[in-house]
């Protein structure tokens, strides 16, 4: 077994760990740090259940090795909320975008990346950028509704000039 020492910031907390170079980021988060909100679905990068934000970009954490994250910043679903639920999480609940919940963490992380990049997306933009996330329970309309609701709540459109 080959190992590597890594230094990484996860959810704002600095970590130094020795990792197996073949261990995935998803496995590292779940097994080494106990951050089980990141789900392992297909383990092939097809379903999006393991999506985290890695250096500001959404990635399938089953396709990234823990050794690759050395010196990086990672945000997981556990890092989304502070003392209260994050508005994006609340919007998913309010829109009925959560069923069994297995895909939800990955969906929310992808949605966060979308809203970070484009605070006022169109439904079509959201649909296109959520294509890497699969849900087998809700259908996608409620998920898109939740993301659009979050966009309105997090970044309200200006009603008038100078507002």
ZADREN-390273 format. One record per residue (C-alpha): residue number from 1; x negated, y negated, z negated. Coordinates in pm, 1 decimal. Each point is the difference from the previous one (the first is absolute). Last residue first. Example, Ala and Ser with C-alpha at 12.3 -4.5 7.8 and 13.67 -1.06 7.14 Angstrom:
<rec><nr>2</nr><xx>-1367.0</xx><yy>106.0</yy><zz>-714.0</zz></rec>
<rec><nr>1</nr><xx>137.0</xx><yy>344.0</yy><zz>-66.0</zz></rec>
***
This chain:
<rec><nr>163</nr><xx>3277.9</xx><yy>-4894.4</yy><zz>505.3</zz></rec>
<rec><nr>162</nr><xx>-184.4</xx><yy>-248.5</yy><zz>220.6</zz></rec>
<rec><nr>161</nr><xx>213.0</xx><yy>82.9</yy><zz>299.7</zz></rec>
<rec><nr>160</nr><xx>315.8</xx><yy>184.7</yy><zz>-97.1</zz></rec>
<rec><nr>159</nr><xx>107.9</xx><yy>346.0</yy><zz>-96.2</zz></rec>
<rec><nr>158</nr><xx>-348.3</xx><yy>141.0</yy><zz>-45.5</zz></rec>
<rec><nr>157</nr><xx>15.9</xx><yy>375.1</yy><zz>26.1</zz></rec>
<rec><nr>156</nr><xx>-37.3</xx><yy>181.6</yy><zz>-330.8</zz></rec>
<rec><nr>155</nr><xx>-327.3</xx><yy>191.4</yy><zz>-32.4</zz></rec>
<rec><nr>154</nr><xx>34.5</xx><yy>260.9</yy><zz>-275.7</zz></rec>
<rec><nr>153</nr><xx>379.1</xx><yy>21.8</yy><zz>-2.6</zz></rec>
<rec><nr>152</nr><xx>58.3</xx><yy>-17.1</yy><zz>374.7</zz></rec>
<rec><nr>151</nr><xx>-288.4</xx><yy>236.8</yy><zz>74.4</zz></rec>
<rec><nr>150</nr><xx>126.0</xx><yy>237.3</yy><zz>-269.2</zz></rec>
<rec><nr>149</nr><xx>342.9</xx><yy>9.1</yy><zz>164.3</zz></rec>
<rec><nr>148</nr><xx>-163.5</xx><yy>72.7</yy><zz>337.4</zz></rec>
<rec><nr>147</nr><xx>-201.5</xx><yy>282.8</yy><zz>-155.2</zz></rec>
<rec><nr>146</nr><xx>306.7</xx><yy>145.7</yy><zz>-168.5</zz></rec>
<rec><nr>145</nr><xx>208.5</xx><yy>-22.3</yy><zz>318.7</zz></rec>
<rec><nr>144</nr><xx>-282.4</xx><yy>176.8</yy><zz>187.2</zz></rec>
<rec><nr>143</nr><xx>14.5</xx><yy>279.4</yy><zz>-256.2</zz></rec>
<rec><nr>142</nr><xx>378.5</xx><yy>4.1</yy><zz>21.7</zz></rec>
<rec><nr>141</nr><xx>-15.2</xx><yy>32.7</yy><zz>377.9</zz></rec>
<rec><nr>140</nr><xx>-261.3</xx><yy>274.8</yy><zz>-7.8</zz></rec>
<rec><nr>139</nr><xx>195.2</xx><yy>309.1</yy><zz>-81.9</zz></rec>
<rec><nr>138</nr><xx>20.8</xx><yy>66.6</yy><zz>-367.4</zz></rec>
<rec><nr>137</nr><xx>-114.3</xx><yy>358.2</yy><zz>-51.8</zz></rec>
<rec><nr>136</nr><xx>-278.9</xx><yy>129.4</yy><zz>226.1</zz></rec>
<rec><nr>135</nr><xx>-216.8</xx><yy>-308.0</yy><zz>-10.7</zz></rec>
<rec><nr>134</nr><xx>-309.5</xx><yy>-29.8</yy><zz>219.6</zz></rec>
<rec><nr>133</nr><xx>-247.6</xx><yy>-286.8</yy><zz>-6.0</zz></rec>
<rec><nr>132</nr><xx>-228.2</xx><yy>-66.9</yy><zz>298.0</zz></rec>
<rec><nr>131</nr><xx>274.6</xx><yy>-185.5</yy><zz>189.2</zz></rec>
<rec><nr>130</nr><xx>30.5</xx><yy>-266.4</yy><zz>-271.4</zz></rec>
<rec><nr>129</nr><xx>-172.9</xx><yy>-265.6</yy><zz>213.6</zz></rec>
<rec><nr>128</nr><xx>240.9</xx><yy>41.8</yy><zz>292.0</zz></rec>
<rec><nr>127</nr><xx>311.8</xx><yy>-11.4</yy><zz>-218.8</zz></rec>
<rec><nr>126</nr><xx>-129.1</xx><yy>-303.1</yy><zz>-190.8</zz></rec>
<rec><nr>125</nr><xx>-74.0</xx><yy>-190.8</yy><zz>321.5</zz></rec>
<rec><nr>124</nr><xx>341.9</xx><yy>98.9</yy><zz>138.4</zz></rec>
<rec><nr>123</nr><xx>173.1</xx><yy>-121.6</yy><zz>-315.8</zz></rec>
<rec><nr>122</nr><xx>-178.7</xx><yy>-332.5</yy><zz>38.4</zz></rec>
<rec><nr>121</nr><xx>-278.1</xx><yy>-93.8</yy><zz>-237.8</zz></rec>
<rec><nr>120</nr><xx>-14.1</xx><yy>-312.3</yy><zz>-217.4</zz></rec>
<rec><nr>119</nr><xx>-298.7</xx><yy>49.7</yy><zz>-235.4</zz></rec>
<rec><nr>118</nr><xx>-212.3</xx><yy>160.5</yy><zz>274.8</zz></rec>
<rec><nr>117</nr><xx>-333.2</xx><yy>145.6</yy><zz>-110.6</zz></rec>
<rec><nr>116</nr><xx>77.9</xx><yy>25.6</yy><zz>-371.5</zz></rec>
<rec><nr>115</nr><xx>354.9</xx><yy>102.9</yy><zz>89.4</zz></rec>
<rec><nr>114</nr><xx>-123.0</xx><yy>286.3</yy><zz>217.9</zz></rec>
<rec><nr>113</nr><xx>-257.9</xx><yy>111.5</yy><zz>-257.0</zz></rec>
<rec><nr>112</nr><xx>267.6</xx><yy>0.3</yy><zz>-268.5</zz></rec>
<rec><nr>111</nr><xx>226.2</xx><yy>207.1</yy><zz>225.8</zz></rec>
<rec><nr>110</nr><xx>-275.7</xx><yy>257.7</yy><zz>47.9</zz></rec>
<rec><nr>109</nr><xx>-45.6</xx><yy>20.2</yy><zz>-379.2</zz></rec>
<rec><nr>108</nr><xx>375.5</xx><yy>24.4</yy><zz>-50.5</zz></rec>
<rec><nr>107</nr><xx>38.0</xx><yy>279.0</yy><zz>255.0</zz></rec>
<rec><nr>106</nr><xx>-291.6</xx><yy>191.2</yy><zz>-152.3</zz></rec>
<rec><nr>105</nr><xx>152.2</xx><yy>-26.5</yy><zz>-347.7</zz></rec>
<rec><nr>104</nr><xx>346.9</xx><yy>90.2</yy><zz>134.6</zz></rec>
<rec><nr>103</nr><xx>-87.0</xx><yy>317.4</yy><zz>190.2</zz></rec>
<rec><nr>102</nr><xx>73.5</xx><yy>234.0</yy><zz>-291.7</zz></rec>
<rec><nr>101</nr><xx>279.1</xx><yy>-212.3</yy><zz>-144.3</zz></rec>
<rec><nr>100</nr><xx>286.8</xx><yy>247.4</yy><zz>44.8</zz></rec>
<rec><nr>99</nr><xx>225.8</xx><yy>-281.6</yy><zz>120.2</zz></rec>
<rec><nr>98</nr><xx>-133.7</xx><yy>-354.3</yy><zz>-0.6</zz></rec>
<rec><nr>97</nr><xx>97.9</xx><yy>-263.3</yy><zz>257.1</zz></rec>
<rec><nr>96</nr><xx>329.8</xx><yy>-77.4</yy><zz>-174.4</zz></rec>
<rec><nr>95</nr><xx>-40.4</xx><yy>-370.3</yy><zz>83.1</zz></rec>
<rec><nr>94</nr><xx>-17.9</xx><yy>-106.0</yy><zz>-366.0</zz></rec>
<rec><nr>93</nr><xx>-253.8</xx><yy>270.2</yy><zz>-86.7</zz></rec>
<rec><nr>92</nr><xx>-225.5</xx><yy>-85.4</yy><zz>294.7</zz></rec>
<rec><nr>91</nr><xx>37.4</xx><yy>-370.2</yy><zz>-86.5</zz></rec>
<rec><nr>90</nr><xx>-109.0</xx><yy>71.2</yy><zz>-356.7</zz></rec>
<rec><nr>89</nr><xx>-316.6</xx><yy>173.3</yy><zz>121.4</zz></rec>
<rec><nr>88</nr><xx>-77.4</xx><yy>-294.6</yy><zz>226.6</zz></rec>
<rec><nr>87</nr><xx>67.6</xx><yy>-244.7</yy><zz>-283.3</zz></rec>
<rec><nr>86</nr><xx>-260.5</xx><yy>180.2</yy><zz>-215.7</zz></rec>
<rec><nr>85</nr><xx>140.3</xx><yy>152.7</yy><zz>-320.9</zz></rec>
<rec><nr>84</nr><xx>-96.1</xx><yy>-190.1</yy><zz>-310.9</zz></rec>
<rec><nr>83</nr><xx>-308.1</xx><yy>-15.5</yy><zz>-223.8</zz></rec>
<rec><nr>82</nr><xx>-223.5</xx><yy>16.9</yy><zz>305.1</zz></rec>
<rec><nr>81</nr><xx>123.1</xx><yy>200.3</yy><zz>293.9</zz></rec>
<rec><nr>80</nr><xx>-188.4</xx><yy>105.2</yy><zz>310.0</zz></rec>
<rec><nr>79</nr><xx>-300.1</xx><yy>166.6</yy><zz>-166.3</zz></rec>
<rec><nr>78</nr><xx>179.4</xx><yy>329.3</yy><zz>-60.7</zz></rec>
<rec><nr>77</nr><xx>95.3</xx><yy>10.8</yy><zz>369.4</zz></rec>
<rec><nr>76</nr><xx>-369.3</xx><yy>3.1</yy><zz>85.2</zz></rec>
<rec><nr>75</nr><xx>-239.4</xx><yy>-283.8</yy><zz>81.6</zz></rec>
<rec><nr>74</nr><xx>-359.3</xx><yy>75.7</yy><zz>96.6</zz></rec>
<rec><nr>73</nr><xx>-300.0</xx><yy>-235.5</yy><zz>7.3</zz></rec>
<rec><nr>72</nr><xx>-329.3</xx><yy>121.2</yy><zz>139.0</zz></rec>
<rec><nr>71</nr><xx>-362.1</xx><yy>38.9</yy><zz>-104.4</zz></rec>
<rec><nr>70</nr><xx>4.1</xx><yy>376.8</yy><zz>52.8</zz></rec>
<rec><nr>69</nr><xx>328.0</xx><yy>91.1</yy><zz>170.0</zz></rec>
<rec><nr>68</nr><xx>-164.1</xx><yy>235.1</yy><zz>249.3</zz></rec>
<rec><nr>67</nr><xx>-107.2</xx><yy>250.8</yy><zz>-269.6</zz></rec>
<rec><nr>66</nr><xx>366.3</xx><yy>49.7</yy><zz>-96.7</zz></rec>
<rec><nr>65</nr><xx>59.6</xx><yy>124.4</yy><zz>351.0</zz></rec>
<rec><nr>64</nr><xx>261.1</xx><yy>-163.8</yy><zz>219.4</zz></rec>
<rec><nr>63</nr><xx>249.3</xx><yy>210.2</yy><zz>198.9</zz></rec>
<rec><nr>62</nr><xx>223.9</xx><yy>101.4</yy><zz>-293.5</zz></rec>
<rec><nr>61</nr><xx>6.3</xx><yy>-365.3</yy><zz>-106.7</zz></rec>
<rec><nr>60</nr><xx>205.3</xx><yy>-91.9</yy><zz>305.5</zz></rec>
<rec><nr>59</nr><xx>-99.1</xx><yy>-361.5</yy><zz>35.3</zz></rec>
<rec><nr>58</nr><xx>167.6</xx><yy>-340.6</yy><zz>-39.0</zz></rec>
<rec><nr>57</nr><xx>-245.9</xx><yy>-288.5</yy><zz>33.6</zz></rec>
<rec><nr>56</nr><xx>-111.8</xx><yy>-256.9</yy><zz>-258.1</zz></rec>
<rec><nr>55</nr><xx>-325.5</xx><yy>170.7</yy><zz>-96.2</zz></rec>
<rec><nr>54</nr><xx>189.3</xx><yy>328.5</yy><zz>-40.5</zz></rec>
<rec><nr>53</nr><xx>374.1</xx><yy>-29.4</yy><zz>-54.3</zz></rec>
<rec><nr>52</nr><xx>145.5</xx><yy>341.8</yy><zz>-75.9</zz></rec>
<rec><nr>51</nr><xx>204.3</xx><yy>238.3</yy><zz>214.9</zz></rec>
<rec><nr>50</nr><xx>28.5</xx><yy>357.8</yy><zz>-128.4</zz></rec>
<rec><nr>49</nr><xx>356.6</xx><yy>60.0</yy><zz>119.5</zz></rec>
<rec><nr>48</nr><xx>-94.3</xx><yy>-125.9</yy><zz>347.4</zz></rec>
<rec><nr>47</nr><xx>125.6</xx><yy>311.7</yy><zz>182.1</zz></rec>
<rec><nr>46</nr><xx>-260.0</xx><yy>75.2</yy><zz>268.6</zz></rec>
<rec><nr>45</nr><xx>-337.2</xx><yy>-48.1</yy><zz>-167.9</zz></rec>
<rec><nr>44</nr><xx>-71.4</xx><yy>373.9</yy><zz>-23.5</zz></rec>
<rec><nr>43</nr><xx>61.5</xx><yy>73.3</yy><zz>-370.2</zz></rec>
<rec><nr>42</nr><xx>367.6</xx><yy>51.8</yy><zz>91.8</zz></rec>
<rec><nr>41</nr><xx>136.1</xx><yy>-144.2</yy><zz>-321.8</zz></rec>
<rec><nr>40</nr><xx>-247.0</xx><yy>-104.6</yy><zz>-268.2</zz></rec>
<rec><nr>39</nr><xx>167.1</xx><yy>-260.3</yy><zz>-217.0</zz></rec>
<rec><nr>38</nr><xx>-160.8</xx><yy>-310.8</yy><zz>-147.4</zz></rec>
<rec><nr>37</nr><xx>200.5</xx><yy>-63.3</yy><zz>-315.4</zz></rec>
<rec><nr>36</nr><xx>-219.8</xx><yy>258.6</yy><zz>-172.0</zz></rec>
<rec><nr>35</nr><xx>-263.8</xx><yy>-243.1</yy><zz>-118.1</zz></rec>
<rec><nr>34</nr><xx>-164.7</xx><yy>241.5</yy><zz>-245.2</zz></rec>
<rec><nr>33</nr><xx>-347.1</xx><yy>-145.3</yy><zz>68.6</zz></rec>
<rec><nr>32</nr><xx>-194.9</xx><yy>311.4</yy><zz>97.5</zz></rec>
<rec><nr>31</nr><xx>277.0</xx><yy>224.3</yy><zz>130.5</zz></rec>
<rec><nr>30</nr><xx>250.0</xx><yy>-240.5</yy><zz>155.2</zz></rec>
<rec><nr>29</nr><xx>-222.2</xx><yy>-283.8</yy><zz>117.4</zz></rec>
<rec><nr>28</nr><xx>-287.3</xx><yy>229.8</yy><zz>95.1</zz></rec>
<rec><nr>27</nr><xx>230.3</xx><yy>239.8</yy><zz>184.9</zz></rec>
<rec><nr>26</nr><xx>151.1</xx><yy>-284.8</yy><zz>202.5</zz></rec>
<rec><nr>25</nr><xx>-347.2</xx><yy>-144.7</yy><zz>66.9</zz></rec>
<rec><nr>24</nr><xx>-101.4</xx><yy>334.6</yy><zz>141.9</zz></rec>
<rec><nr>23</nr><xx>-269.0</xx><yy>218.0</yy><zz>-154.6</zz></rec>
<rec><nr>22</nr><xx>-263.2</xx><yy>118.3</yy><zz>251.8</zz></rec>
<rec><nr>21</nr><xx>-280.5</xx><yy>-218.7</yy><zz>-140.6</zz></rec>
<rec><nr>20</nr><xx>64.7</xx><yy>140.6</yy><zz>-348.8</zz></rec>
<rec><nr>19</nr><xx>23.7</xx><yy>-303.2</yy><zz>-225.1</zz></rec>
<rec><nr>18</nr><xx>-211.9</xx><yy>-160.0</yy><zz>-272.0</zz></rec>
<rec><nr>17</nr><xx>193.7</xx><yy>-286.2</yy><zz>-152.0</zz></rec>
<rec><nr>16</nr><xx>-36.6</xx><yy>-367.2</yy><zz>-85.7</zz></rec>
<rec><nr>15</nr><xx>331.4</xx><yy>-181.5</yy><zz>-30.5</zz></rec>
<rec><nr>14</nr><xx>105.8</xx><yy>-364.5</yy><zz>-2.5</zz></rec>
<rec><nr>13</nr><xx>364.6</xx><yy>-85.4</yy><zz>-71.7</zz></rec>
<rec><nr>12</nr><xx>202.9</xx><yy>-233.4</yy><zz>223.4</zz></rec>
<rec><nr>11</nr><xx>231.7</xx><yy>271.7</yy><zz>128.7</zz></rec>
<rec><nr>10</nr><xx>-304.6</xx><yy>203.1</yy><zz>100.0</zz></rec>
<rec><nr>9</nr><xx>-339.4</xx><yy>-166.3</yy><zz>19.4</zz></rec>
<rec><nr>8</nr><xx>-276.3</xx><yy>231.8</yy><zz>114.5</zz></rec>
<rec><nr>7</nr><xx>-353.6</xx><yy>102.4</yy><zz>-86.3</zz></rec>
<rec><nr>6</nr><xx>-95.9</xx><yy>335.5</yy><zz>141.5</zz></rec>
<rec><nr>5</nr><xx>-263.4</xx><yy>257.9</yy><zz>-83.5</zz></rec>
<rec><nr>4</nr><xx>-22.1</xx><yy>272.2</yy><zz>262.9</zz></rec>
<rec><nr>3</nr><xx>24.4</xx><yy>375.5</yy><zz>-19.8</zz></rec>
<rec><nr>2</nr><xx>-87.0</xx><yy>295.3</yy><zz>216.7</zz></rec>
<rec><nr>1</nr><xx>140.4</xx><yy>339.0</yy><zz>-104.6</zz></rec>
***
